[in-house]
Amino acid sequence: MSKLLSAISRGTGRELNLSLAGKIAKAAAGVGSAVCFLWALSGCQTQQSAFAEVSPPDAPKLAEAKSAEAPKPDVIVLHEGDTVRISFPGAPTLNTIQQIRRDGRVTLPLIGEFKAAGLTPPDMEKELIKQYGPQLVTKEVTVSVDSSAFPIYVTGAVLRPGKILSDRPLTALQAIMEAGGFDYTKANLKKIRVIRTENGQTEHHVINLKGVLQGEQADQFKLKPADIIYVPERFSWF
């Protein structure tokens, strides 16, 4: 009887040991699966962050292209005939409205003659602050353009060659019409020349206005202040 009980106890202990071992193995497998899952998840997140941090190789070029395509504001340069309004917030008695004369100057209180032509309004403000100096309690001057003159010079085979003053931008054909139009007996409409000086450099532009007059193309050549339009004669050597 004792032997039987001993055998049963040994068998039961062995079964218990096997059951316990099975449970431990299952638990270990579960932990291993969880570890693998967490490792895989962290790997995915690392890959995603790596991909997120990588910029396209052409991104800087695209940004530069967009900035280059952005339109730039036109810079206003004062010319003879322009009317400017000059305000002194700290000394309103000095406020004045002046038209720039043909010599490019205006006459201002306290300082007299001042060369305004060729300056932008912000440049003129800075120069006036320097000129008035200690006479201003508030170092502030405002320059605005009340009206702008647009000087153009037309010469050659036109009916009224000379200087044109317009209050608005013109195209080449409009400026020639302001000069009385072409002298059709001798004007070469295909080789109109526009002479322009910018930043000390002289540019020559040749345009064909015959096609414009015949409706074959549009007059898209817009003039800038102080442009010179030369209408050559037919069979001219220059």
C-alpha angles and dihedrals in degrees: 000000000000090000090052092050091047091052092048091049091049091050093046091049090050091051091048090050091050092048092049091048090051092052092049091050091050091049091049091050090051092050090048091052091049091050091050091048092050091047092051091047092051089048091053091048091049091051092048093050090046091052091045092053095050112092122206110266092236096050095101091048092049091049091050091048092051092049090048091051093051109109115248121221117252115254114229113222116190118238138181111287094032115128113220130192113215118195130186109197091193095044111030092175087073093057112122145164114222137179114219108242127224090266088058094248139116130200113236131185117265096003101049119199118034127179106229103159113099094027128106116230092255090050090050091051091054093048093049091051088054093046096049092039112153092012089077120076090188110045094219133113127172123204121188132170114243095181132356127218118211110208117199128172120215123188140160127046099006129114098240110024117188143076123335123199114198131176092218139041115276138202121232094258093048091052091051090050088052086055091057097270131268126325091234093193091072112002119121101216095184098063107044108161125211116197115201131179118204128165091350092306124114118219128193120206121186116203134180112227095170089077089050093053091048092051094244094119141007126255099245098156105113117197129225126214114284094019115151118219116202119191106196125210121245114273090015114156094216 
